[in-house]
Amino acid sequence: MSVHPIERALAYQFRDQALLHTALTHRSFSAQHNERLEFLGDSILNAIIARCLFERFPALPEGDLSRLRAHLVRQDRLYQQALTLSLGEFLRLGEGEQKSGGQRRPSILADALEALFGALWLDAGFEPAGAIIARLYGEMLAGLNAEQEIKDAKTRLQEYLQGRRLPLPRYSLLRSEGEAHAQQFTVRCELAAAGLASEGSGSSRRAAEQVAAERALLMLSKP
């Protein structure tokens, strides 16, 4: 049996190939799509990341652990993980989504990755699927600064600028796309004094602003 490139990236071969194919199928391609698997994957991702954080930070209270988990499972983080796996290359999309660049859209990639996690859970069981997710998130977890990440990105960016007596960032909505129940917002964050600007996308304007602020912080940290 040939091995799918995604299986090689995960270091796991599906016993039920239909689960893998469904996880990679967008609703624009077929009525047999990945949204139910996405529902499962969201649950297992939250559970596994919660366990990893619980073990790594034994002194943190529940509220701080919840904020750290939200930081790790948000759409932008899932999107980055999906890019690492080259997931977009293997998605089955309808013609319209293909033409509009759906294989690169953060929301589609993030949802597909959650669906893949759900498929892993059904095919391998909780512990093997959890081990794969923990491995994928290993580098991100290892570099996690709990004290810093407990504060959201907009707060950290504001404190960074205020500490250097620089003007606060200016956020502007660039566009909103999609139907009312599944909208995608794209926001621009401008740092006039630094001559920098970043963009972020999310399922709400606030979420998009957080992503844009996170990217602005990364730009400011580069030499």
N, C-alpha and C positions, 0 to 999 in steps of 0.2 A: 504494500500500500504506500502510495506517495505521501510525503509529509508536506503539509501546507506551510508556507513561510511564517505564518503567525504561530504555528505550532513550534517551529524552530526557535522563534523569538521567545516563546514562553518556556521552552524546554519541556513541553508536555504534548503528547499526542492524544487526541480525542478518541475515545472508543465509539461514541455516537457522533459521526461526522455531521449529521443533520443539525445537531445543536450548534456546531461551529458555523455552519452555513446560515442558520437563522440569526445568530448573533451578528453576522456581517451584513444582514439584509435590512435596508431602510424601508420605511413604509411606502416610499414613492416607487419602489421596485416591485413589491408583492404584498398581497394581503397577509401572507405568512411572514411577518416582519419581527423586529427585535425588541419591541417596546415591553412585552411581558418579561423577557429576560433582563431588560434594563431595570425593571422594578425589583427583581431578585438581586441583581448585581449591586444596586444601591445599598441594599440591606447588608449584604456580606461585606462590602467595602467598609461601611461604617463600623461593623462589628470588629473586623480585623484591625483597622486603624485604631479603634478604641482600645483593643487589647494591647497593641504595640505601645501606645502612649501610656497606658496603665502600668505596663512593666518598666518602661524606660524612665518615667517620672513618678516614683513612688510617693513623693511628698506633695505633689500638686493636688489641689482640691478639685472637686467635680466641675465647677464652673470654668476653671482654666483649662482642664482637659477637654471640655466641650468646645471651647474656642479654638484650641489647637487642632482638634479633629475637623472642625468646619474649615479651617485654613487648608488642610491637606486634601479634603475631598471636594473642594469647590471646582467649578467647571474649568477654570484656567489650569489647575493642576492636572486634572484628568486629560485635558487637551495636550499638555506637554508630554504626559506619559504616552498618549496615543501617537504623538509624533515620533517618540523614541522607538515605538514598535512599527512605524511606517503603516499604521492601521488604515489610513485613508486610501492607500493603494489597493486594498483588498475589499473595500466596501461595495456592496451591490446596490446601486442607486438608479432611480428612474432617469430617463433621458433629460428631463428638465433640471433635476438636481445636478446631474453631471455637467450640463452646460453652464450652470450658475456657480460651479466650483464647490459643490456640496462636500466633496471629499476633503476639502481644506477648512470647512466651516467648524469652528470650535464646538458649537452645540451638538452637531451631528457626530463628531469624533468622540466627544466626551460621553454621549449617550451610548455609542457603539462599544466603548471600552467597558462601561458598566454592564452592558449586555453580555460582553465576553466573560466578565467575572461571574455573571449569573449562569452562563453556560458551563463554566468550569465547575461551579458548585454542584450543578446537576450531574455532571459527568464524572467528577472525581470524588465528590464529598467535601464536607466543610474543611477539614484539616488540610488536605492536599491543596485545595483551592486557596485557602488562607496562606499557606506557605508560599505559593506563587505570588500572591498579592504583596505579601510582606517583602519578598525579594525584589519585586519591581519598585517598591517604595523605599528600599533600603537606603539608597544614597540620600534621598530627600529626608528620611527620618534621622539619618546620621548627622546631617547638617542643620538640623532644627535647633534654633535658639529659642527655648521656651519663653524666657523673659521678654524677648523682643517680639515674638510672634503672637503673644497674648493680646497685644495691642493691634488693632487693625491697621492696614496699610495707610489709610488716609490720616490717621492720628500720628503714625510714625513719620510720615512725610511732613506733616505740619510742624511736629516737634523739631525735625531736622532743620527746616527752614527758619523757624523762630530762633533756634539756638545760634544761627549764623546771621541773624537780623536781616533775613531776606524776605521779600514779599511772598504771601501765601499763594498756593497754586490756583489756577483758574480752570474750572471744569466746564466743558460745553458738550452738548449732545450733538453728535455728528449725524446719526441716523438710527431709526428703529425699523426692524424688518419682521415679517412673519405675521401669522394670525394672532388675534387677541390672546388666545390661551397659550401661545408658544412664541411670544415675541423675543427678539434679540436686540439688545441696545448696544450701540458703540459710542464711547465717550472719549473725548480728547482732554488730556491734562497738560496745561501749559505752565512752564516755569520760566517766566520772562527774564528774571535776573540771570539765570543760568543759560539762557538761550536753548532750552530743551523742551521737547514735547513728546508725549507718549500717548498711546491709544489702548483702550481695553474694551472687551465685549462681555456681556453677561445677560442673564435672563431678566434683570431689572436695571434701572439706571444706577441705583446704588451699588449693585454688584459690579457693574461695568466701571464705575468710578474707583472701586477698590482695586480692580485689576490694573487700571491705568496708573494708579498711585504706586502699586507694587513695582510696575515696570519703570516708573520714574525713579524710584529708589535704587533700582538696579543700575540705571544709567548714571545716577549721581555717584554710585560707589565705584564705578570704573575709573582707573587712573587716566 
